[in-house]
Amino acid sequence: METRSDLTLSSLRIDPSSDNASVAALDVEGPVTMTKTLSVTGAVSVTGRIAGGTEDFFPSAARTAISNSLTLTKNTFYKSIPTVATVNLPQTGLNKGDFIDVLYTTVINNPVTHNYTTDGKYAIGSTIRVVGQDATRIAVVDESVDADTQLKVVGKTNGDGGIGTHIRFFYNGERWAAQAVVEGQGSKDVASADTVFA
């Protein structure tokens, strides 16, 4: 027997392990918490915002400048400064899928270091990719190992730390993962040095 009706519920639980439940249409207004796998056959239409959805990866306001000794805020877009900056990734109140995005809109002065630190360790396989320019400034990739707690970008005249450098951090549920793309500055003819995980 099929029953059709409109319901206003404060909560709804469907447990297919004990009931052969089939719902043809379900409209939900308000927060929904799921603790197990949801399988959907067909289209899903969402009105509003899904936390951790693709819209989170695009800024909707001006970026905030990083600063020395700053603890970054999750799900926030930052921009660079030319002077020294040791910044810390947050360690509490995190959920899988949280992110931090840092775009370099100014160069890093020579020989200033920007150091992104985590009290835990970076996820193994995080990467720093230095964009190559010529036979001297060749492309370089550094991949994190289990012991790494720092991501360093070192400004150098005609070397690393140029405008367009972009660092993205993603929390995988246990550790922060990083993807950094490092651009050159000036004539871009000095080999990358010291821009590494440590």
Secondary structure as the mmCIF struct_conf table of DSSP 4:
data_model
#
loop_
_struct_conf.conf_type_id
_struct_conf.id
_struct_conf.beg_label_comp_id
_struct_conf.beg_label_asym_id
_struct_conf.beg_label_seq_id
_struct_conf.end_label_comp_id
_struct_conf.end_label_asym_id
_struct_conf.end_label_seq_id
BEND BEND1 SER A 10 SER A 10
TURN_TY1_P TURN_TY1_P1 PRO A 16 SER A 18
BEND BEND2 ASP A 19 ASP A 19
BEND BEND3 ALA A 24 ALA A 24
BEND BEND4 GLY A 30 GLY A 30
BEND BEND5 LYS A 36 LYS A 36
BEND BEND6 GLY A 42 GLY A 42
BEND BEND7 GLY A 48 GLY A 48
TURN_TY1_P TURN_TY1_P2 ALA A 51 GLY A 52
BEND BEND8 GLY A 53 GLY A 53
HELX_RH_3T_P HELX_RH_3T_P1 THR A 54 PHE A 57
BEND BEND9 PHE A 58 PHE A 58
BEND BEND10 SER A 60 ALA A 61
HELX_LH_PP_P HELX_LH_PP_P1 ALA A 62 ARG A 63
STRN STRN1 THR A 64 ALA A 65
HELX_LH_PP_P HELX_LH_PP_P2 ILE A 66 ILE A 66
TURN_TY1_P TURN_TY1_P3 ASN A 68 SER A 69
HELX_LH_PP_P HELX_LH_PP_P3 LEU A 70 LEU A 70
STRN STRN2 THR A 71 THR A 71
HELX_LH_PP_P HELX_LH_PP_P4 LEU A 72 LEU A 72
TURN_TY1_P TURN_TY1_P4 LYS A 74 ASN A 75
STRN STRN3 THR A 76 LYS A 79
BEND BEND11 PRO A 82 THR A 83
STRN STRN4 ALA A 85 ASN A 88
BEND BEND12 THR A 92 GLY A 93
TURN_TY1_P TURN_TY1_P5 LYS A 96 GLY A 97
STRN STRN5 PHE A 99 LEU A 103
BEND BEND13 THR A 105 THR A 106
HELX_LH_PP_P HELX_LH_PP_P5 VAL A 107 ASN A 109
TURN_TY1_P TURN_TY1_P6 ASN A 110 PRO A 111
STRN STRN6 THR A 113 THR A 117
BEND BEND14 ASP A 119 GLY A 120
HELX_LH_PP_P HELX_LH_PP_P6 TYR A 122 ALA A 123
TURN_TY1_P TURN_TY1_P7 ILE A 124 GLY A 125
STRN STRN7 THR A 127 VAL A 130
HELX_LH_PP_P HELX_LH_PP_P7 VAL A 131 GLY A 132
BEND BEND15 ASP A 134 ARG A 137
STRN STRN8 VAL A 140 GLU A 143
TURN_TY1_P TURN_TY1_P8 ASP A 146 ALA A 147
STRN STRN9 GLN A 150 VAL A 154
TURN_TY1_P TURN_TY1_P9 THR A 157 ASN A 158
BEND BEND16 GLY A 159 GLY A 159
STRN STRN10 ASP A 160 ASP A 160
TURN_TY1_P TURN_TY1_P10 ILE A 163 GLY A 164
STRN STRN11 HIS A 166 TYR A 171
BEND BEND17 GLY A 173 ARG A 175
STRN STRN12 TRP A 176 VAL A 182
STRN STRN13 GLY A 184 GLY A 184
TURN_TY1_P TURN_TY1_P11 GLY A 186 SER A 187
BEND BEND18 VAL A 190 VAL A 190
BEND BEND19 ASP A 194 ASP A 194
BEND BEND20 VAL A 196 VAL A 196
STRN STRN14 PHE A 197 PHE A 197
#
